[in-house]
């Protein structure tokens, strides 16, 4: 995977994680809010319940006091006292439940004043009945006709209850909105994450496809390269073959020439007669080993030396005025069976028979071959 | 199937170059230095062509060819020698004894032409 794609995938994964974290944070916060709202709803229900309990206990106490006034039965009195005790208890609970809510606290305080005043009145009626009989409380009850205090308390309790129910509706709406927000947050986060994951998947698959394309291109390039290498190798092998053939041809040609040269040399050197090769100017250009053996001269001492300086034709009578060798060469004639002498290194003259054969190269005389045969001593008359 | 060529020459350098050249050209080559060795090889591994020098250490190339012809009547014989013969001699004498005469100054390509003609490719 190339660096660019890796960076993009990394960024997308970071975004996915960020979305997850954001959704989690928002969800936890909304859950906390829901829990708080639930606590508050429970609290509101508790306040309403206590308010109802207070009113009920107050009515029970009031009823029991009236019964006691009529019957003077101790059981009614006890019921009255217990109901008032419940009233006190409900008041204390209500005060505790609403101590952190100023408006409710104020309402509960007003209700408490009214309820305490009524409780005191009830206790006063019960005490008067117990002390002086029914007649003693008649005037008190007459003043309480229509029970205006209870109506006042009822009104205050209803107001508190209505306020609590109103808040309950308000919190319920807020709770619903929070739940909606959580739903939206979660679904939006999940959708966003799916989109990001899809994007990541697309990036990775695109990268893999690009890699496959690159691999295919590389394979194709390799195949082309391999074909070129094979082609070039074949060319090189062919060139190498040609070079080897040329080399062998050159070696063969050299060997042929060397062989030919050696063979020719062998022929000349195998002759026991003295063989001289002379130039057109009658200078010696080559001798065979028989010359070296007979004259005692080394080969290098004889090369480029005039032939006449070591051998001359003596003829049958007086020496010729003109050397016949250049004449014969110029004319292109052979000389055969010529009497001659050769002078060795010690200055001795050795009688020989000489033959001259002009060397022709493309019909031109370019030199000559002189062959000297030593005359046996019997022929010369020497002993 | 590679064609078998028997080379007979007393000069190692000649044998070496010829063997390399013919092997490179796809022939199976046996190179020997004497007529005796040549006859020994020919009796156990029949060649498709015999290439021989004229002057051998233990014999004359033409004499060896005469002996080989009794053993290998259908095998072509090439005389490859440094001894340069007159064309008339080649025509009247050598061509009656050998399938082909090539002097050692001829290029290898010329030798190959004759080898392909006599032994096939």
HADDOCK unambig.tbl for C-alpha pairs under 7 A between the chains (distance, minus, plus):
assign (segid A and resid 245 and name CA) (segid B and resid 21 and name CA) 6.90 0.50 0.50
assign (segid A and resid 248 and name CA) (segid B and resid 17 and name CA) 6.26 0.50 0.50
assign (segid A and resid 248 and name CA) (segid B and resid 21 and name CA) 6.77 0.50 0.50
assign (segid A and resid 249 and name CA) (segid B and resid 107 and name CA) 6.46 0.50 0.50
assign (segid A and resid 249 and name CA) (segid B and resid 108 and name CA) 5.76 0.50 0.50
assign (segid A and resid 252 and name CA) (segid B and resid 17 and name CA) 6.72 0.50 0.50
assign (segid A and resid 253 and name CA) (segid B and resid 105 and name CA) 6.29 0.50 0.50
assign (segid A and resid 253 and name CA) (segid B and resid 107 and name CA) 6.62 0.50 0.50
assign (segid A and resid 256 and name CA) (segid B and resid 104 and name CA) 5.23 0.50 0.50
assign (segid A and resid 256 and name CA) (segid B and resid 105 and name CA) 4.98 0.50 0.50
assign (segid A and resid 257 and name CA) (segid B and resid 105 and name CA) 6.68 0.50 0.50
assign (segid A and resid 259 and name CA) (segid B and resid 82 and name CA) 6.66 0.50 0.50
assign (segid A and resid 260 and name CA) (segid B and resid 82 and name CA) 6.00 0.50 0.50
